[in-house]
């Protein structure tokens, strides 16, 4: 049986100070768009919450989502959230393996039936290709259907679990789908990304610990607190975009000066995620900061939506095509504004010379 002590007990046992805990609660409240007055309520809710049983089922995936999660720096409260939860199955991280691991998983699922959280990582092959992805002789489709029956809620970790991801890309050789395509009678939270930002994963779990419910979701089932704004509007290169200053190649002077990567195929204007603000590796960096345009990996079917290095105006992004056209229009406006400014500057210099 899972240990029944509270989250507060676990955090204190792991040496988390009251100050560190309150700092985390303040950050959590901010991420959930709650006012500062709610920080104490968030702290009280998390501290007294019972440790929920959690099962992480990795299916057709690359382990990148687990790798991202383990890149949180220790000891942080974000990292210890997984200690505060009773993580009863994760075959990449747990010591047990094979039959012993499966027996423990099914025993805990039965003991916590109707109350546990199910975290799914990876897409699920279906139809004639169901047997292409198995664990210990069980297809991942059968494992998902069995585990979902007793779950209180499901969190789809990564774009593969949320929307099918890269395995679903054309021609989709295993007929892979996301969790939401198979499970229709359970609350599902999609946390896409290839991989997701670690703080987003733990933030979603912190919300569940705090309120016992799933957060507000957007049309694609993503938490609004983290996926409510596009990357373009939060990007530090946005000022260059507005001024019409773009890198033309990945190694030109513009790229070295940090100019906007729109012309090199950045999908930031049509991609919703918190990469630009939360970043990876304890807030060290993110792809655009490292000099590479956004790939749009938190959007459904991102792999098949045109070249990664073709500007949005020339790429196909489904319903986002008009957004791409608007972005292209904005880029044109920025270029025009920059040209006008240079013209005015030149004219002023000529007038000064004539005087």
C-alpha positions as YAML, in Angstrom:
chain: A
units: angstrom
residues:
- id: 1
  name: UNK
  ca: [0.00, 0.00, 0.00]
- id: 2
  name: UNK
  ca: [1.13, 3.56, -0.68]
- id: 3
  name: UNK
  ca: [2.36, 5.54, 2.32]
- id: 4
  name: UNK
  ca: [-0.45, 7.75, 3.60]
- id: 5
  name: UNK
  ca: [1.55, 10.61, 5.12]
- id: 6
  name: UNK
  ca: [1.04, 14.13, 3.81]
- id: 7
  name: UNK
  ca: [3.04, 16.04, 1.22]
- id: 8
  name: UNK
  ca: [4.23, 18.39, 3.96]
- id: 9
  name: UNK
  ca: [5.67, 15.45, 5.94]
- id: 10
  name: UNK
  ca: [7.59, 14.25, 2.89]
- id: 11
  name: UNK
  ca: [9.00, 17.67, 2.04]
- id: 12
  name: UNK
  ca: [10.14, 18.27, 5.63]
- id: 13
  name: UNK
  ca: [11.75, 14.82, 5.72]
- id: 14
  name: UNK
  ca: [13.68, 15.78, 2.59]
- id: 15
  name: UNK
  ca: [15.05, 18.93, 4.21]
- id: 16
  name: UNK
  ca: [12.91, 21.50, 2.40]
- id: 17
  name: UNK
  ca: [12.84, 24.69, 4.47]
- id: 18
  name: UNK
  ca: [9.67, 26.64, 5.13]
- id: 19
  name: UNK
  ca: [11.10, 29.53, 3.15]
- id: 20
  name: UNK
  ca: [11.90, 27.30, 0.18]
- id: 21
  name: UNK
  ca: [8.45, 25.74, 0.33]
- id: 22
  name: UNK
  ca: [6.70, 29.14, 0.39]
- id: 23
  name: UNK
  ca: [8.85, 30.32, -2.51]
- id: 24
  name: UNK
  ca: [7.71, 27.31, -4.51]
- id: 25
  name: UNK
  ca: [4.07, 27.94, -3.56]
- id: 26
  name: UNK
  ca: [4.38, 31.58, -4.68]
- id: 27
  name: UNK
  ca: [5.81, 30.46, -8.03]
- id: 28
  name: UNK
  ca: [3.07, 27.83, -8.35]
- id: 29
  name: UNK
  ca: [0.34, 30.39, -7.64]
- id: 30
  name: UNK
  ca: [1.86, 32.74, -10.19]
- id: 31
  name: UNK
  ca: [2.02, 30.00, -12.85]
- id: 32
  name: UNK
  ca: [-1.62, 29.18, -12.18]
- id: 33
  name: UNK
  ca: [-2.51, 32.88, -12.60]
- id: 34
  name: UNK
  ca: [-3.62, 33.19, -8.97]
- id: 35
  name: UNK
  ca: [-3.26, 36.47, -7.03]
- id: 36
  name: UNK
  ca: [-0.54, 36.80, -4.34]
- id: 37
  name: UNK
  ca: [-3.25, 36.58, -1.67]
- id: 38
  name: UNK
  ca: [-3.75, 32.92, -2.63]
- id: 39
  name: UNK
  ca: [-0.18, 31.84, -1.84]
- id: 40
  name: UNK
  ca: [-1.02, 30.90, 1.78]
- id: 41
  name: UNK
  ca: [-4.03, 28.90, 0.63]
- id: 42
  name: UNK
  ca: [-1.90, 27.06, -1.95]
- id: 43
  name: UNK
  ca: [0.72, 26.31, 0.72]
- id: 44
  name: UNK
  ca: [-1.88, 24.99, 3.16]
- id: 45
  name: UNK
  ca: [-3.50, 22.81, 0.50]
- id: 46
  name: UNK
  ca: [-0.24, 21.26, -0.71]
- id: 47
  name: UNK
  ca: [1.18, 20.77, 2.79]
- id: 48
  name: UNK
  ca: [-1.86, 18.87, 4.09]
- id: 49
  name: UNK
  ca: [-2.64, 16.94, 0.90]
- id: 50
  name: UNK
  ca: [-2.36, 13.17, 1.06]
- id: 51
  name: UNK
  ca: [0.20, 11.61, -1.25]
- id: 52
  name: UNK
  ca: [-1.72, 10.38, -4.31]
- id: 53
  name: UNK
  ca: [-0.63, 7.19, -5.99]
- id: 54
  name: UNK
  ca: [0.87, 7.80, -9.44]
- id: 55
  name: UNK
  ca: [1.64, 5.38, -12.27]
- id: 56
  name: UNK
  ca: [3.84, 6.44, -15.20]
- id: 57
  name: UNK
  ca: [3.36, 4.15, -18.21]
- id: 58
  name: UNK
  ca: [5.95, 4.61, -20.99]
- id: 59
  name: UNK
  ca: [4.71, 3.38, -24.36]
- id: 60
  name: UNK
  ca: [5.97, 4.20, -27.88]
- id: 61
  name: UNK
  ca: [8.44, 6.89, -26.83]
- id: 62
  name: UNK
  ca: [12.13, 7.82, -26.69]
- id: 63
  name: UNK
  ca: [12.53, 8.39, -22.91]
- id: 64
  name: UNK
  ca: [13.16, 12.10, -23.66]
- id: 65
  name: UNK
  ca: [10.30, 13.18, -21.40]
- id: 66
  name: UNK
  ca: [11.78, 11.24, -18.48]
- id: 67
  name: UNK
  ca: [15.21, 12.66, -19.28]
- id: 68
  name: UNK
  ca: [13.78, 16.20, -19.23]
- id: 69
  name: UNK
  ca: [12.13, 15.59, -15.88]
- id: 70
  name: UNK
  ca: [15.32, 14.27, -14.30]
- id: 71
  name: UNK
  ca: [17.21, 17.39, -15.42]
- id: 72
  name: UNK
  ca: [15.62, 19.38, -12.60]
- id: 73
  name: UNK
  ca: [18.39, 20.41, -10.22]
- id: 74
  name: UNK
  ca: [18.36, 18.85, -6.77]
- id: 75
  name: UNK
  ca: [17.32, 19.51, -4.16]
- id: 76
  name: UNK
  ca: [14.43, 21.65, -5.39]
- id: 77
  name: UNK
  ca: [10.79, 21.52, -4.39]
- id: 78
  name: UNK
  ca: [9.92, 21.00, -8.05]
- id: 79
  name: UNK
  ca: [12.03, 17.84, -8.07]
- id: 80
  name: UNK
  ca: [10.67, 16.70, -4.72]
- id: 81
  name: UNK
  ca: [7.09, 16.95, -5.93]
- id: 82
  name: UNK
  ca: [7.70, 13.48, -7.31]
- id: 83
  name: UNK
  ca: [8.82, 12.37, -3.85]
- id: 84
  name: UNK
  ca: [5.68, 13.98, -2.44]
- id: 85
  name: UNK
  ca: [3.68, 11.81, -4.81]
- id: 86
  name: UNK
  ca: [3.71, 8.06, -4.42]
- id: 87
  name: UNK
  ca: [5.27, 7.15, -7.77]
- id: 88
  name: UNK
  ca: [4.35, 3.48, -7.75]
- id: 89
  name: UNK
  ca: [5.46, 2.56, -11.26]
- id: 90
  name: UNK
  ca: [7.96, 3.95, -13.72]
- id: 91
  name: UNK
  ca: [9.98, 1.16, -15.31]
- id: 92
  name: UNK
  ca: [12.84, 3.50, -16.32]
- id: 93
  name: UNK
  ca: [13.39, 4.87, -12.82]
- id: 94
  name: UNK
  ca: [12.26, 2.10, -10.45]
- id: 95
  name: UNK
  ca: [14.64, -0.51, -9.03]
- id: 96
  name: UNK
  ca: [12.34, -3.49, -9.62]
- id: 97
  name: UNK
  ca: [11.89, -4.94, -13.10]
- id: 98
  name: UNK
  ca: [10.03, -7.65, -15.01]
- id: 99
  name: UNK
  ca: [7.33, -9.64, -13.21]
- id: 100
  name: UNK
  ca: [8.10, -8.09, -9.80]
- id: 101
  name: UNK
  ca: [7.54, -4.58, -11.15]
- id: 102
  name: UNK
  ca: [4.29, -5.52, -12.87]
- id: 103
  name: UNK
  ca: [2.95, -7.36, -9.85]
- id: 104
  name: UNK
  ca: [3.65, -4.33, -7.67]
- id: 105
  name: UNK
  ca: [1.94, -2.04, -10.20]
- id: 106
  name: UNK
  ca: [-1.25, -4.05, -10.45]
- id: 107
  name: UNK
  ca: [-1.39, -4.50, -6.67]
- id: 108
  name: UNK
  ca: [-1.16, -0.74, -6.10]
- id: 109
  name: UNK
  ca: [-3.67, 0.00, -8.86]
- id: 110
  name: UNK
  ca: [-6.18, -2.27, -7.16]
- id: 111
  name: UNK
  ca: [-5.52, -0.75, -3.73]
- id: 112
  name: UNK
  ca: [-5.96, 2.80, -5.05]
- id: 113
  name: UNK
  ca: [-8.69, 2.08, -7.61]
- id: 114
  name: UNK
  ca: [-10.57, 5.23, -8.62]
- id: 115
  name: UNK
  ca: [-8.09, 7.57, -6.92]
- id: 116
  name: UNK
  ca: [-4.73, 7.29, -8.65]
- id: 117
  name: UNK
  ca: [-3.17, 9.51, -11.29]
- id: 118
  name: UNK
  ca: [-2.15, 7.88, -14.56]
- id: 119
  name: UNK
  ca: [0.74, 9.49, -16.44]
- id: 120
  name: UNK
  ca: [1.23, 8.24, -19.99]
- id: 121
  name: UNK
  ca: [4.40, 8.82, -21.99]
- id: 122
  name: UNK
  ca: [4.42, 7.87, -25.67]
- id: 123
  name: UNK
  ca: [1.92, 7.10, -28.41]
- id: 124
  name: UNK
  ca: [-0.12, 3.92, -28.70]
- id: 125
  name: UNK
  ca: [-0.07, 1.65, -31.79]
- id: 126
  name: UNK
  ca: [-3.51, 0.39, -32.81]
- id: 127
  name: UNK
  ca: [-5.29, -1.97, -35.20]
- id: 128
  name: UNK
  ca: [-3.14, -4.58, -36.91]
- id: 129
  name: UNK
  ca: [-0.06, -2.88, -35.43]
- id: 130
  name: UNK
  ca: [-1.04, -3.09, -31.75]
- id: 131
  name: UNK
  ca: [1.60, -5.74, -31.05]
- id: 132
  name: UNK
  ca: [4.41, -3.45, -32.31]
- id: 133
  name: UNK
  ca: [4.73, -1.91, -28.85]
- id: 134
  name: UNK
  ca: [4.60, -4.21, -25.82]
- id: 135
  name: UNK
  ca: [5.88, -4.60, -22.27]
- id: 136
  name: UNK
  ca: [6.39, -8.08, -20.84]
- id: 137
  name: UNK
  ca: [4.05, -9.58, -23.44]
- id: 138
  name: UNK
  ca: [1.24, -7.06, -22.93]
- id: 139
  name: UNK
  ca: [0.41, -4.61, -25.71]
- id: 140
  name: UNK
  ca: [0.49, -1.00, -24.67]
- id: 141
  name: UNK
  ca: [-3.07, -0.52, -25.90]
- id: 142
  name: UNK
  ca: [-4.31, -3.21, -23.50]
- id: 143
  name: UNK
  ca: [-2.22, -1.76, -20.67]
- id: 144
  name: UNK
  ca: [-3.66, 1.71, -21.24]
- id: 145
  name: UNK
  ca: [-7.26, 0.53, -21.35]
- id: 146
  name: UNK
  ca: [-6.78, -1.48, -18.15]
- id: 147
  name: UNK
  ca: [-4.98, 1.28, -16.22]
- id: 148
  name: UNK
  ca: [-7.39, 4.02, -17.36]
- id: 149
  name: UNK
  ca: [-10.40, 2.25, -15.80]
- id: 150
  name: UNK
  ca: [-9.24, 2.95, -12.25]
- id: 151
  name: UNK
  ca: [-7.66, 6.37, -12.80]
- id: 152
  name: UNK
  ca: [-9.08, 9.54, -11.30]
- id: 153
  name: UNK
  ca: [-7.41, 11.53, -14.10]
- id: 154
  name: UNK
  ca: [-4.84, 11.01, -16.85]
- id: 155
  name: UNK
  ca: [-1.89, 13.23, -17.75]
- id: 156
  name: UNK
  ca: [-0.50, 12.76, -21.26]
- id: 157
  name: UNK
  ca: [3.20, 13.56, -20.94]
- id: 158
  name: UNK
  ca: [4.79, 14.79, -24.17]
- id: 159
  name: UNK
  ca: [3.44, 15.31, -27.68]
- id: 160
  name: UNK
  ca: [3.49, 11.58, -28.49]
- id: 161
  name: UNK
  ca: [1.08, 10.73, -25.67]
- id: 162
  name: UNK
  ca: [-1.00, 13.85, -26.26]
- id: 163
  name: UNK
  ca: [-1.41, 13.78, -30.05]
- id: 164
  name: UNK
  ca: [0.57, 10.83, -31.45]
- id: 165
  name: UNK
  ca: [3.74, 12.87, -31.98]
- id: 166
  name: UNK
  ca: [6.55, 11.68, -34.25]
- id: 167
  name: UNK
  ca: [5.33, 8.02, -34.39]
- id: 168
  name: UNK
  ca: [2.06, 9.31, -35.90]
- id: 169
  name: UNK
  ca: [3.88, 11.31, -38.60]
- id: 170
  name: UNK
  ca: [3.17, 10.33, -42.20]
- id: 171
  name: UNK
  ca: [2.91, 7.53, -43.15]
- id: 172
  name: UNK
  ca: [2.21, 6.53, -39.51]
- id: 173
  name: UNK
  ca: [3.50, 2.94, -39.91]
- id: 174
  name: UNK
  ca: [2.06, 1.69, -36.58]
- id: 175
  name: UNK
  ca: [-1.26, 3.58, -36.76]
- id: 176
  name: UNK
  ca: [-0.17, 5.43, -33.61]
- id: 177
  name: UNK
  ca: [-2.60, 7.69, -31.74]
- id: 178
  name: UNK
  ca: [-2.62, 9.78, -28.58]
- id: 179
  name: UNK
  ca: [-4.36, 8.94, -25.31]
- id: 180
  name: UNK
  ca: [-7.32, 11.24, -25.96]
- id: 181
  name: UNK
  ca: [-8.13, 9.30, -29.15]
- id: 182
  name: UNK
  ca: [-8.73, 6.16, -27.10]
- id: 183
  name: UNK
  ca: [-9.98, 7.26, -23.67]
- id: 184
  name: UNK
  ca: [-13.22, 9.26, -23.65]
- id: 185
  name: UNK
  ca: [-14.59, 8.81, -20.12]
- id: 186
  name: UNK
  ca: [-11.77, 10.25, -17.98]
- id: 187
  name: UNK
  ca: [-10.42, 13.77, -17.37]
- id: 188
  name: UNK
  ca: [-7.27, 14.13, -19.51]
- id: 189
  name: UNK
  ca: [-4.60, 16.81, -19.24]
- id: 190
  name: UNK
  ca: [-2.29, 17.12, -22.24]
- id: 191
  name: UNK
  ca: [1.24, 18.33, -21.47]
- id: 192
  name: UNK
  ca: [2.80, 18.36, -24.96]
- id: 193
  name: UNK
  ca: [6.35, 19.18, -25.94]
- id: 194
  name: UNK
  ca: [9.23, 17.18, -27.37]
- id: 195
  name: UNK
  ca: [10.05, 17.04, -24.53]
- id: 196
  name: UNK
  ca: [7.85, 19.15, -22.19]
- id: 197
  name: UNK
  ca: [9.42, 21.76, -19.92]
- id: 198
  name: UNK
  ca: [10.09, 20.00, -16.57]
- id: 199
  name: UNK
  ca: [8.49, 22.81, -14.55]
- id: 200
  name: UNK
  ca: [5.31, 22.46, -16.59]
- id: 201
  name: UNK
  ca: [5.10, 18.77, -15.73]
- id: 202
  name: UNK
  ca: [5.60, 19.35, -12.02]
- id: 203
  name: UNK
  ca: [3.40, 22.46, -12.10]
- id: 204
  name: UNK
  ca: [0.45, 20.46, -13.42]
- id: 205
  name: UNK
  ca: [0.95, 17.90, -10.65]
- id: 206
  name: UNK
  ca: [1.25, 20.69, -8.07]
- id: 207
  name: UNK
  ca: [-2.11, 22.06, -9.28]
- id: 208
  name: UNK
  ca: [-3.69, 18.64, -8.80]
- id: 209
  name: UNK
  ca: [-2.18, 18.37, -5.31]
- id: 210
  name: UNK
  ca: [-3.49, 21.82, -4.44]
- id: 211
  name: UNK
  ca: [-7.03, 21.63, -5.75]
- id: 212
  name: UNK
  ca: [-7.69, 17.95, -6.40]
- id: 213
  name: UNK
  ca: [-8.95, 18.87, -9.88]
- id: 214
  name: UNK
  ca: [-7.53, 19.36, -13.35]
- id: 215
  name: UNK
  ca: [-6.60, 22.95, -14.35]
- id: 216
  name: UNK
  ca: [-8.38, 25.06, -16.96]
- id: 217
  name: UNK
  ca: [-7.59, 23.64, -20.40]
- id: 218
  name: UNK
  ca: [-7.45, 25.08, -23.90]
- id: 219
  name: UNK
  ca: [-9.06, 23.60, -27.03]
- id: 220
  name: UNK
  ca: [-6.27, 21.03, -27.32]
- id: 221
  name: UNK
  ca: [-6.54, 19.90, -23.70]
- id: 222
  name: UNK
  ca: [-3.46, 21.83, -22.53]
- id: 223
  name: UNK
  ca: [-3.30, 23.77, -19.21]
- id: 224
  name: UNK
  ca: [-3.99, 27.43, -19.95]
- id: 225
  name: UNK
  ca: [-1.53, 28.51, -17.26]
- id: 226
  name: UNK
  ca: [1.35, 27.18, -19.36]
- id: 227
  name: UNK
  ca: [-0.06, 27.09, -22.89]
- id: 228
  name: UNK
  ca: [-2.23, 30.21, -22.88]
- id: 229
  name: UNK
  ca: [0.20, 32.41, -24.85]
- id: 230
  name: UNK
  ca: [2.26, 31.78, -27.94]
- id: 231
  name: UNK
  ca: [6.03, 31.65, -27.80]
- id: 232
  name: UNK
  ca: [6.40, 34.59, -30.18]
- id: 233
  name: UNK
  ca: [4.76, 37.04, -27.75]
- id: 234
  name: UNK
  ca: [7.05, 35.99, -24.88]
- id: 235
  name: UNK
  ca: [10.26, 35.69, -26.90]
- id: 236
  name: UNK
  ca: [13.12, 38.08, -26.12]
- id: 237
  name: UNK
  ca: [13.77, 38.32, -29.90]
- id: 238
  name: UNK
  ca: [10.30, 39.81, -30.45]
- id: 239
  name: UNK
  ca: [11.70, 43.34, -30.36]
- id: 240
  name: UNK
  ca: [13.88, 42.52, -33.39]
- id: 241
  name: UNK
  ca: [10.86, 41.10, -35.20]
- id: 242
  name: UNK
  ca: [8.92, 44.32, -34.59]
- id: 243
  name: UNK
  ca: [11.85, 46.33, -35.97]
- id: 244
  name: UNK
  ca: [12.17, 44.14, -39.05]
- id: 245
  name: UNK
  ca: [15.58, 42.75, -38.04]
- id: 246
  name: UNK
  ca: [15.93, 39.11, -39.09]
- id: 247
  name: UNK
  ca: [18.73, 36.56, -39.32]
- id: 248
  name: UNK
  ca: [19.06, 35.41, -42.94]
- id: 249
  name: UNK
  ca: [21.27, 32.40, -42.14]
- id: 250
  name: UNK
  ca: [22.21, 30.65, -38.92]
- id: 251
  name: UNK
  ca: [25.73, 32.11, -38.95]
- id: 252
  name: UNK
  ca: [25.33, 35.63, -40.36]
- id: 253
  name: UNK
  ca: [25.81, 38.87, -38.42]
- id: 254
  name: UNK
  ca: [22.10, 39.06, -37.65]
- id: 255
  name: UNK
  ca: [22.18, 35.63, -36.04]
- id: 256
  name: UNK
  ca: [25.21, 36.65, -33.97]
- id: 257
  name: UNK
  ca: [23.38, 39.76, -32.79]
- id: 258
  name: UNK
  ca: [20.32, 37.77, -31.72]
- id: 259
  name: UNK
  ca: [17.97, 38.92, -34.50]
- id: 260
  name: UNK
  ca: [14.58, 37.26, -34.99]
- id: 261
  name: UNK
  ca: [14.64, 33.77, -36.53]
- id: 262
  name: UNK
  ca: [11.29, 34.08, -38.34]
- id: 263
  name: UNK
  ca: [12.85, 33.91, -41.82]
- id: 264
  name: UNK
  ca: [14.68, 30.71, -40.82]
- id: 265
  name: UNK
  ca: [11.40, 28.94, -40.12]
- id: 266
  name: UNK
  ca: [10.71, 29.74, -36.45]
- id: 267
  name: UNK
  ca: [7.18, 28.56, -35.58]
- id: 268
  name: UNK
  ca: [6.90, 30.72, -32.45]
- id: 269
  name: UNK
  ca: [3.92, 32.75, -33.74]
- id: 270
  name: UNK
  ca: [1.73, 29.63, -33.99]
- id: 271
  name: UNK
  ca: [3.12, 27.63, -31.07]
- id: 272
  name: UNK
  ca: [1.69, 27.83, -27.55]
- id: 273
  name: UNK
  ca: [4.02, 26.91, -24.70]
- id: 274
  name: UNK
  ca: [5.97, 28.38, -21.77]
- id: 275
  name: UNK
  ca: [9.44, 27.64, -23.19]
- id: 276
  name: UNK
  ca: [10.46, 31.30, -23.42]
- id: 277
  name: UNK
  ca: [9.75, 31.99, -19.75]
- id: 278
  name: UNK
  ca: [10.41, 28.71, -17.88]
- id: 279
  name: UNK
  ca: [13.12, 27.21, -20.14]
- id: 280
  name: UNK
  ca: [15.00, 23.94, -19.53]
- id: 281
  name: UNK
  ca: [17.79, 22.79, -17.20]
- id: 282
  name: UNK
  ca: [16.67, 24.88, -14.25]
- id: 283
  name: UNK
  ca: [15.99, 27.92, -16.43]
- id: 284
  name: UNK
  ca: [19.36, 27.95, -18.21]
- id: 285
  name: UNK
  ca: [18.23, 28.09, -21.84]
- id: 286
  name: UNK
  ca: [15.73, 27.09, -24.52]
- id: 287
  name: UNK
  ca: [15.99, 26.41, -28.30]
- id: 288
  name: UNK
  ca: [15.53, 30.00, -29.55]
- id: 289
  name: UNK
  ca: [18.02, 31.31, -26.98]
- id: 290
  name: UNK
  ca: [20.46, 28.69, -28.27]
- id: 291
  name: UNK
  ca: [20.09, 30.05, -31.80]
- id: 292
  name: UNK
  ca: [17.52, 27.66, -33.32]
- id: 293
  name: UNK
  ca: [13.96, 28.54, -34.30]
- id: 294
  name: UNK
  ca: [10.97, 26.97, -32.59]
- id: 295
  name: UNK
  ca: [9.81, 23.71, -34.25]
- id: 296
  name: UNK
  ca: [6.26, 23.97, -32.93]
- id: 297
  name: UNK
  ca: [6.62, 20.66, -31.08]
- id: 298
  name: UNK
  ca: [3.77, 21.31, -28.61]
- id: 299
  name: UNK
  ca: [1.23, 21.59, -31.45]
- id: 300
  name: UNK
  ca: [-0.76, 18.61, -32.85]
- id: 301
  name: UNK
  ca: [0.82, 17.01, -35.95]
- id: 302
  name: UNK
  ca: [3.77, 19.42, -35.86]
- id: 303
  name: UNK
  ca: [6.02, 16.97, -37.71]
- id: 304
  name: UNK
  ca: [3.88, 17.04, -40.87]
- id: 305
  name: UNK
  ca: [3.17, 20.77, -41.02]
- id: 306
  name: UNK
  ca: [5.78, 21.90, -43.54]
- id: 307
  name: UNK
  ca: [9.53, 22.26, -43.36]
- id: 308
  name: UNK
  ca: [11.13, 23.27, -40.07]
- id: 309
  name: UNK
  ca: [13.25, 25.82, -41.93]
- id: 310
  name: UNK
  ca: [10.66, 27.35, -44.24]
- id: 311
  name: UNK
  ca: [9.03, 30.61, -43.05]
- id: 312
  name: UNK
  ca: [5.42, 30.29, -41.90]
- id: 313
  name: UNK
  ca: [4.06, 32.13, -44.94]
- id: 314
  name: UNK
  ca: [5.34, 29.30, -47.13]
- id: 315
  name: UNK
  ca: [4.50, 26.41, -44.81]
- id: 316
  name: UNK
  ca: [1.25, 24.53, -44.27]
- id: 317
  name: UNK
  ca: [-0.03, 24.74, -40.72]
- id: 318
  name: UNK
  ca: [-3.69, 23.75, -41.07]
- id: 319
  name: UNK
  ca: [-5.92, 26.14, -39.15]
- id: 320
  name: UNK
  ca: [-2.84, 28.14, -38.22]
- id: 321
  name: UNK
  ca: [-2.20, 29.03, -41.86]
- id: 322
  name: UNK
  ca: [-3.96, 32.37, -41.46]
- id: 323
  name: UNK
  ca: [-1.88, 33.02, -38.37]
- id: 324
  name: UNK
  ca: [1.22, 32.35, -40.43]
- id: 325
  name: UNK
  ca: [0.00, 34.79, -43.06]
- id: 326
  name: UNK
  ca: [-0.61, 37.39, -40.36]
- id: 327
  name: UNK
  ca: [2.87, 36.77, -39.01]
- id: 328
  name: UNK
  ca: [4.30, 37.22, -42.48]
- id: 329
  name: UNK
  ca: [2.34, 40.45, -42.83]
- id: 330
  name: UNK
  ca: [3.76, 41.56, -39.49]
- id: 331
  name: UNK
  ca: [7.25, 40.74, -40.69]
- id: 332
  name: UNK
  ca: [6.64, 42.76, -43.85]
- id: 333
  name: UNK
  ca: [5.38, 45.66, -41.74]
- id: 334
  name: UNK
  ca: [8.49, 45.39, -39.58]
- id: 335
  name: UNK
  ca: [10.73, 45.47, -42.63]
- id: 336
  name: UNK
  ca: [8.84, 48.48, -44.00]
- id: 337
  name: UNK
  ca: [9.16, 50.27, -40.67]
- id: 338
  name: UNK
  ca: [12.89, 49.58, -40.56]
- id: 339
  name: UNK
  ca: [13.30, 50.81, -44.14]
- id: 340
  name: UNK
  ca: [11.30, 53.96, -43.37]
- id: 341
  name: UNK
  ca: [13.43, 54.65, -40.30]
- id: 342
  name: UNK
  ca: [16.62, 54.24, -42.31]
- id: 343
  name: UNK
  ca: [15.18, 56.57, -44.99]
- id: 344
  name: UNK
  ca: [14.38, 59.24, -42.42]
- id: 345
  name: UNK
  ca: [17.82, 58.89, -40.87]
- id: 346
  name: UNK
  ca: [19.50, 59.26, -44.28]
- id: 347
  name: UNK
  ca: [17.35, 62.29, -45.15]
- id: 348
  name: UNK
  ca: [18.21, 63.93, -41.84]
- id: 349
  name: UNK
  ca: [21.90, 63.36, -42.48]
- id: 350
  name: UNK
  ca: [21.62, 64.91, -45.97]
- id: 351
  name: UNK
  ca: [19.81, 67.95, -44.60]
- id: 352
  name: UNK
  ca: [22.47, 68.31, -41.93]
- id: 353
  name: UNK
  ca: [25.24, 68.14, -44.51]
- id: 354
  name: UNK
  ca: [23.51, 70.77, -46.73]
- id: 355
  name: UNK
  ca: [23.11, 73.08, -43.77]
...
